[in-house]
Amino acid sequence: MSWYLSLPIAIPFLTAIFAFLLRASPYGRWISVVGSVASLIFSIMLMSIVLREGVIAGQMGNWPAPFGITLVADLLSAVMVLITAITGLAVAIYSMGEVTKRMEQLGYHALFQVLIAGVTGSFLTGDLFNLYVWFEVMLISSFGLLILGGRKEQIDGGIKYVTLNLISTILFLSGIGLLYGITGTLNLADLSLAVEDVENQGLLTVIAVMFMIAFGVKAAVFPLFFWLPAAYHTPAFSVSAVFAGLLTKVGVYALIRMFTLVFDHDIGFTHTILLWVAGLTMVTGVLGAAAQSDFRKILSFHIISQIGYMILGLALFTPLALMGAVFYLVHHIVVKANLFLIAGVAEKIAGSTELAKIGGLYKSAPLLAILFLIPAFSLAGFPPLSGFWAKYILVSASLEVEGWIIAGVALAVGLLTIYSMTKIWGQAFWPAHPDGIQPKLSHLPMFTRLCYLIPIAGLATLTIIIGFFPEPFVQFAERSAAQLLDPTAYVTAVLGETQ
């Protein structure tokens, strides 16, 4: 099992090495794509094993838990690894059309693969210190991708991004030290047992809040999100897409993992905070998006608002709510990455991302218009696309516990999301271009066009499949939620039957 758990991490690292060595040749980009295909294959294999055998764990170097490095995959981990591989392949293909030779020579493909490895490692790690290590891998590679090109706005966004994330890291490390001091372990499965014996439960709650803030920065929740809209609109669209799809979801995943497996001793306090955070994140994010007039800035603020829905599922802490959070995670990664890829194509053929400076895309590029409508409608929650089912589950979970106000907030934010998507459609796609030009896809070289359209169409197809055939995905999310609420299988897989 150790091989199946380690290969989804090892392959991107190996790919990064070869891509870096061949960064000056055209083969570097193809190595990135081939490596992404291999990552997807092994991610599918890992998922099939977890579906068949349940939670699996591997001890690196044969050191027994909780003393060694543990990799563990339950249903949530496995699906996050799989969706990371899918997103990575889509962006790797898209990058061949967008990324310049200069960016390739500076190591774009190597940095991208290291980022994928860091994200995958975060989902599979079974102990807190190694989660910190993977966070640092992500921070270093994402900062490199963010400033690749060296434009002033990139440097400005990168400084804000890395500064707040370093503060988050310091808080994370402080929490790790305190938690180790009162429990004597950092293995997540062992922690779930050790926290029950902690005498000072008040101190444990303080540590839980420290982790909540540290991971909240990574997830871009209220009021810790301002670094995201300052940074995500500045790099290449390929970078924006992978950031939008994956980086904040690592923070959400960490929150879900810690506040179901470890910090479940004071739910009345910690999860009430999370409920307020969820509501305020939804509202501030969607209001920020409504105030923007740039394609990518609108999408960046919508990342924040949609994170609120995922935190809502964790805050309610019921089987239905956690099921909704898992479903929303998978849906949103696909949809949001795709919208940023579409924004990139719009910019390439229309010359800008400012809505007032583009137009006519519906008439001159109808295929792109259709491909935009699918994820846009899904993000807004139109039935029967995937976003509708995700929102429906979470609103139902809110009503189930008589959370009338938060249910109303979730519905209102959905309506404002429709407004933002309509705004993009009404200015970028429907009216004529202000300069009278016709931004056509045919103006792009054939190879570039294929690199753009294949991943966009693939992700749109996945969105339709999830929306029109939701039952297997809902059942999967239900099983994932059950594992989160009852971590017995997780603990047993890591520590053995004697625990």
C-alpha positions in Angstrom: 0.0 0.0 0.0 2.9 2.3 0.6 3.7 2.4 -3.1 0.1 3.3 -4.0 0.2 6.1 -1.5 3.6 7.5 -2.3 3.5 7.4 -6.1 0.9 10.2 -6.6 3.5 12.3 -4.7 6.7 11.0 -6.2 5.6 11.2 -9.8 5.1 15.0 -9.8 8.6 15.4 -8.2 10.2 13.2 -10.8 8.4 15.0 -13.5 9.6 18.3 -12.1 13.2 17.2 -12.2 13.1 16.1 -15.8 11.1 19.2 -16.8 13.6 21.4 -15.2 16.6 19.7 -16.9 14.9 20.1 -20.3 13.4 23.5 -19.6 15.3 25.1 -22.5 13.8 22.6 -25.0 10.3 21.9 -26.3 10.3 18.6 -24.5 9.9 20.1 -21.1 6.2 20.9 -21.7 5.5 17.4 -23.0 7.2 15.8 -20.0 4.9 17.9 -17.8 1.8 16.5 -19.6 3.1 12.9 -19.6 3.9 13.2 -15.9 0.4 14.6 -15.3 -1.2 11.7 -17.1 0.9 9.2 -15.0 -0.3 11.1 -11.8 -3.9 10.7 -13.0 -3.5 7.0 -13.6 -2.0 6.3 -10.2 -4.6 8.6 -8.5 -7.3 6.5 -10.1 -5.6 3.3 -8.9 -5.5 4.8 -5.4 -9.1 5.7 -5.5 -10.1 2.2 -6.7 -8.2 0.6 -3.8 -9.8 2.9 -1.2 -13.3 2.2 -2.6 -12.6 -1.5 -2.5 -10.7 -1.8 0.8 -11.6 1.2 2.8 -9.1 3.5 4.6 -5.5 2.5 3.8 -2.2 3.6 5.5 1.5 3.2 4.8 4.4 3.7 7.1 7.4 5.2 5.3 10.7 3.4 6.0 8.7 0.8 7.9 8.8 3.0 11.0 5.7 2.1 13.1 3.0 4.8 13.7 3.0 7.1 15.5 6.8 7.5 15.3 7.4 7.5 11.6 6.0 9.3 8.6 2.5 8.1 7.8 0.6 8.4 4.6 -3.1 7.6 4.8 -6.0 7.8 2.4 -9.7 7.6 3.2 -12.4 8.6 0.8 -11.9 12.3 1.3 -8.2 12.1 0.8 -8.5 9.9 -2.3 -11.0 12.0 -4.1 -9.0 15.2 -3.4 -5.9 13.5 -4.8 -7.9 12.4 -7.9 -9.4 15.8 -8.5 -5.9 17.3 -8.0 -4.6 15.0 -10.8 -7.5 15.9 -13.1 -6.9 19.6 -12.6 -3.2 19.2 -13.0 -3.6 17.5 -16.3 -6.0 20.1 -17.6 -3.7 22.9 -16.6 -0.6 21.2 -18.0 -2.3 20.8 -21.4 -3.6 24.4 -21.3 -0.1 25.7 -20.4 1.3 24.4 -23.6 -0.8 27.0 -25.4 -0.3 29.9 -23.0 3.1 29.7 -21.3 5.9 31.5 -23.1 9.3 30.1 -23.8 10.8 32.6 -21.4 8.5 31.3 -18.6 9.5 27.8 -19.5 13.2 28.6 -19.4 12.6 30.1 -15.9 11.3 26.8 -14.7 7.5 27.1 -15.0 6.8 23.4 -15.6 9.1 22.3 -12.8 7.4 24.7 -10.3 4.0 23.6 -11.4 4.7 20.0 -10.8 6.3 20.7 -7.4 3.1 22.6 -6.5 1.0 19.5 -7.5 3.2 17.3 -5.4 2.8 19.6 -2.4 -1.0 19.7 -2.8 -1.1 15.9 -3.1 1.2 15.4 -0.1 -1.1 17.7 2.0 -4.0 15.4 1.2 -2.2 12.2 2.0 -0.1 13.0 5.0 -1.1 11.4 8.3 0.8 13.8 10.7 0.8 17.5 11.4 4.5 18.2 11.0 4.5 16.7 7.6 1.4 18.8 6.8 3.5 21.8 7.6 6.3 20.5 5.3 3.8 20.1 2.4 2.5 23.6 3.1 6.0 25.0 2.7 6.5 23.1 -0.5 3.3 24.7 -1.8 4.2 28.1 -0.6 7.7 28.1 -2.2 6.5 26.7 -5.6 3.3 28.9 -5.7 5.3 32.0 -4.9 7.7 31.2 -7.7 4.8 30.7 -10.1 3.1 33.9 -8.9 6.1 36.2 -9.6 7.2 34.4 -12.8 7.6 37.1 -15.3 8.5 39.8 -12.8 5.8 42.4 -13.6 5.2 45.1 -11.0 1.7 43.9 -10.2 3.0 40.3 -9.8 5.6 41.3 -7.3 3.1 43.4 -5.4 0.6 40.5 -5.2 3.4 38.1 -4.4 4.6 40.1 -1.5 1.1 40.3 0.0 0.6 36.6 -0.7 3.8 35.3 0.9 3.7 37.8 3.9 0.3 36.7 5.2 1.1 33.0 4.5 4.3 33.3 6.5 2.3 34.7 9.4 0.0 31.7 9.0 3.0 29.4 9.0 4.3 30.9 12.3 0.9 30.4 13.9 0.7 26.9 12.5 4.1 25.9 13.9 3.2 27.5 17.3 0.0 25.4 17.4 2.0 22.3 16.5 4.4 22.9 19.3 1.7 23.5 21.9 -0.3 20.5 20.8 2.8 18.3 20.9 3.5 19.6 24.4 0.2 18.5 25.8 -0.3 15.3 23.9 3.2 14.0 23.1 2.3 13.1 19.5 1.6 14.7 16.1 0.3 11.7 14.3 -3.3 12.6 13.4 -4.8 9.2 14.3 -2.9 9.2 17.6 -3.9 12.7 18.3 -7.6 11.8 17.9 -7.1 9.5 20.9 -4.6 11.6 22.9 -6.8 14.7 23.0 -9.4 12.8 25.0 -6.9 12.5 27.9 -5.8 16.1 28.0 -6.7 17.6 31.4 -6.7 21.2 30.3 -9.5 21.2 27.8 -9.5 25.1 27.8 -5.9 25.1 26.5 -6.9 22.6 23.9 -9.6 24.9 22.7 -7.2 27.8 22.5 -4.9 25.6 20.3 -7.8 24.7 18.2 -8.5 28.4 17.5 -4.8 28.9 16.5 -5.2 26.1 14.0 -8.5 27.6 12.8 -6.8 30.9 12.1 -3.7 29.4 10.5 -5.8 27.2 8.1 -8.3 30.0 7.7 -5.5 32.1 6.1 -4.8 29.3 3.7 -8.5 28.8 2.9 -9.0 32.6 2.5 -11.9 32.9 4.9 -13.2 36.1 6.5 -11.4 38.3 7.6 -8.2 36.7 6.4 -8.8 36.7 2.6 -7.5 40.0 1.4 -4.3 38.4 0.0 -6.2 36.4 -2.5 -7.9 39.1 -4.7 -4.6 41.0 -4.5 -2.7 38.1 -6.0 -4.8 35.7 -8.1 -5.4 38.1 -11.0 -1.7 38.8 -11.6 0.0 35.7 -12.9 -0.5 33.6 -16.1 -4.0 32.2 -16.4 -2.7 28.7 -16.1 -1.3 29.7 -12.7 -4.5 31.4 -11.7 -6.5 28.3 -12.6 -4.5 25.9 -10.5 -4.4 28.4 -7.6 -8.1 28.9 -7.8 -8.9 25.2 -8.0 -6.5 23.8 -5.5 -4.6 26.1 -3.1 -7.5 27.4 -1.0 -9.0 23.8 -0.9 -6.0 22.6 0.9 -6.8 25.0 3.7 -10.4 23.8 3.7 -9.3 20.2 3.7 -7.0 20.9 6.7 -9.9 22.5 8.6 -12.2 19.6 7.9 -9.6 17.0 8.8 -8.6 18.7 12.1 -12.1 19.7 13.2 -13.5 16.3 12.7 -10.6 14.0 13.7 -8.9 16.0 16.5 -10.7 19.1 17.6 -14.2 17.7 18.3 -14.1 18.3 22.1 -15.8 21.7 22.2 -18.1 21.8 19.2 -20.4 24.3 20.7 -17.6 26.9 20.7 -15.3 26.1 17.8 -18.1 25.3 15.3 -20.1 28.3 16.2 -17.1 30.4 15.3 -16.9 28.5 12.0 -20.6 29.2 11.4 -20.1 32.9 11.7 -17.0 32.7 9.6 -18.8 30.8 6.9 -21.7 33.3 6.7 -19.4 36.4 6.6 -17.1 34.7 4.1 -20.0 34.1 1.7 -21.3 37.6 2.0 -18.1 39.6 1.8 -16.8 37.4 -1.1 -19.9 37.8 -3.2 -20.2 41.6 -2.5 -16.6 42.0 -3.5 -17.3 40.1 -6.8 -20.3 42.3 -7.5 -18.2 45.4 -7.2 -15.5 44.3 -9.7 -15.4 45.0 -13.4 -12.5 42.7 -14.3 -13.1 39.1 -15.4 -10.4 37.6 -13.2 -11.1 39.8 -10.2 -14.7 38.8 -10.2 -13.7 35.1 -10.2 -11.1 35.7 -7.5 -13.7 37.2 -5.1 -16.1 34.3 -5.9 -13.5 31.9 -4.7 -13.9 33.5 -1.3 -17.7 33.4 -1.3 -17.7 29.7 -2.3 -15.2 28.8 0.4 -17.9 30.0 2.8 -20.3 27.2 1.6 -17.6 24.6 2.3 -16.9 26.0 5.8 -20.7 26.0 6.4 -20.8 22.2 5.9 -18.1 21.8 8.5 -19.7 24.3 10.9 -23.1 22.6 10.9 -21.3 19.2 11.6 -24.1 16.9 10.7 -23.9 14.0 8.3 -25.9 15.9 5.6 -23.8 19.1 6.1 -20.4 17.3 5.8 -21.7 15.4 2.8 -22.5 18.8 1.2 -19.1 20.1 2.1 -17.3 17.1 0.4 -19.6 17.4 -2.7 -19.0 21.2 -2.9 -15.2 20.7 -2.7 -15.2 18.4 -5.7 -17.6 20.5 -7.7 -15.9 23.8 -7.0 -12.4 22.7 -7.9 -13.6 21.7 -11.4 -15.8 24.7 -12.0 -13.5 27.4 -10.7 -10.4 26.1 -12.5 -12.4 26.0 -15.7 -13.7 29.6 -15.4 -10.1 30.9 -15.0 -9.0 28.9 -18.1 -12.0 30.4 -20.0 -11.0 33.9 -18.8 -7.5 33.3 -20.3 -8.9 32.4 -23.7 -11.2 35.5 -23.6 -8.2 37.7 -22.9 -6.1 36.1 -25.7 -8.7 36.7 -28.4 -10.3 40.0 -27.1 -7.2 41.6 -25.7 -8.2 42.3 -22.1 -9.9 41.0 -19.0 -11.6 44.4 -18.3 -15.3 43.8 -19.1 -15.6 47.3 -20.6 -12.8 46.5 -23.1 -14.1 43.2 -24.4 -17.3 42.1 -26.0 -18.8 40.2 -28.9 -17.6 36.8 -27.7 -21.1 35.3 -28.1 -21.3 36.1 -31.8 -17.7 35.7 -32.8 -16.7 32.7 -30.5 -20.0 30.8 -29.8 -18.2 27.7 -28.6 -16.3 29.6 -25.9 -19.6 31.2 -24.9 -21.2 27.8 -24.4 -18.2 26.5 -22.5 -18.5 29.6 -20.3 -22.2 29.2 -19.6 -21.7 25.6 -18.2 -19.3 26.4 -15.3 -20.9 29.9 -14.8 -24.4 28.4 -14.4 -23.0 25.7 -12.2 -21.2 28.2 -9.9 -24.4 30.1 -9.6 -26.4 27.0 -8.7 -28.6 26.5 -11.8 -30.3 23.1 -11.9 -29.4 20.5 -12.9 -25.7 21.4 -12.9 -23.3 20.3 -10.1 -23.5 23.6 -8.2 -27.2 23.2 -7.8 -26.9 19.9 -6.0 -24.0 21.2 -3.8 -26.0 24.2 -2.7 -29.2 22.2 -2.3 -27.6 19.8 0.1 -26.0 22.6 2.2 -29.2 24.6 2.4 -31.2 21.4 3.3 -28.6 20.7 6.0 -29.1 24.3 7.4 -32.9 23.9 7.5 -32.5 20.5 9.1 -31.0 22.1 12.2 -33.3 25.1 11.9 -30.5 27.4 10.8 -33.0 29.7 9.0 -30.7 32.7 8.9 -27.6 30.9 7.5 -29.9 29.1 4.9 -31.2 32.5 3.8 -27.7 33.9 3.6 -26.6 30.9 1.4 -29.6 31.4 -0.9 -29.0 35.2 -1.1 -25.3 34.7 -2.0 -26.4 32.3 -4.7 -28.6 35.0 -6.2 -25.8 37.5 -6.1 -23.5 34.9 -7.8 -26.1 34.8 -10.6 -25.8 38.6 -10.8 -22.0 38.4 -11.2 -22.1 35.7 -13.9 -24.8 37.7 -15.7 -22.6 40.7 -15.5 -19.8 38.9 -17.2 -22.1 37.6 -19.9 -23.8 40.9 -20.4 -20.5 42.8 -21.0 -18.0 40.3 -22.3 -20.1 38.0 -24.4 -23.3 39.6 -25.5 -22.6 43.2 -26.7 -20.4 44.1 -29.6 -16.7 44.7 -29.0 -16.1 48.4 -28.1 -13.4 48.7 -30.8 -15.5 46.9 -33.4 -13.3 43.9 -33.7 -14.4 40.3 -33.8 -12.5 38.2 -31.2 -12.5 34.8 -32.9 -10.9 31.5 -31.8 -9.8 31.0 -35.3 -7.4 33.8 -34.9 -5.3 31.5 -32.7 -2.9 28.9 -34.1 -4.5 25.5 -34.3 -2.2 23.9 -31.7 -2.8 26.7 -29.3 -6.6 26.5 -29.8 -6.6 22.8 -29.1 -4.5 23.3 -26.0 -7.1 25.7 -24.7 -10.3 24.0 -25.7 -9.5 20.3 -24.8 -9.1 21.0 -21.1 -11.9 23.5 -20.9 -14.3 21.1 -22.7 -13.1 18.2 -20.6 -13.8 20.0 -17.3 -17.1 21.3 -18.6 -18.1 17.7 -19.5 -17.2 16.6 -16.0 -19.4 19.4 -14.6 -22.3 18.1 -16.7 -21.7 14.5 -15.6 -21.7 15.4 -11.9 -24.9 17.6 -12.5 -26.9 15.2 -14.6 -25.9 12.0 -12.8 -25.4 13.2 -9.2 -26.4 10.0 -7.4 -23.0 8.2 -7.4 -21.3 11.4 -6.4 -23.8 12.1 -3.6 -23.4 8.5 -2.3 -19.7 8.9 -2.4 -19.9 12.2 -0.4 -22.3 10.5 2.0 -19.8 7.7 2.7 -17.0 10.3 3.1 -19.0 12.2 5.6 -19.7 9.0 7.6 -15.9 8.3 7.7 -15.3 11.9 9.0 -17.9 11.6 11.7 -16.7 8.2 12.8 -12.9 8.1 12.5 -12.6 4.5 13.8 -11.5 3.1 10.5 -9.0 5.9 10.0 -7.4 5.3 13.4 -7.4 1.6 13.0 -5.7 1.7 9.6 -2.9 3.9 10.9 -2.4 2.5 14.4 -3.6 -1.1 14.0 -6.3 -3.1 15.7 -4.8 -2.9 19.1 -5.5 0.8 19.5 
